[in-house]
Amino acid sequence: MSGSWRGFARYEPFLPNTAFRPLVKGVPFGGQYPEALRDILVKNGVLNSDYTPNEATAARLGWKLEDPDDVPAKERKRLRNATARAPDVMRPGG
């Protein structure tokens, strides 16, 4: 991550990012966050424009994304709720 933040070229994080890290393939991430924050995650490549995880970025960062079918049954409601909270994400021209 070193050098990727403007103005913080020498900064090394104490802990890995876990707050803004998607976990499940193909499921919109961050419905609980403001759209402007999710748009930052799109701009930096963590998310696609539909707010689903960018699988290429996840692979590059060593993140293992779960297949939605592999999510334990007790966690599936959480996924449905997160997706339901996500607003309509269609963009003009996108």
Buried (B, 14 or more C-beta within 10 A) or exposed (E): EEEEEEEEEEEEEEEEEEEBBBBBBEBBBBBEBEEEEBBBBBEEEBBBEEBBBBBEBBEEBEBEBBEEEEBEEEEEEEBEEBBEEBEEBEEEEE
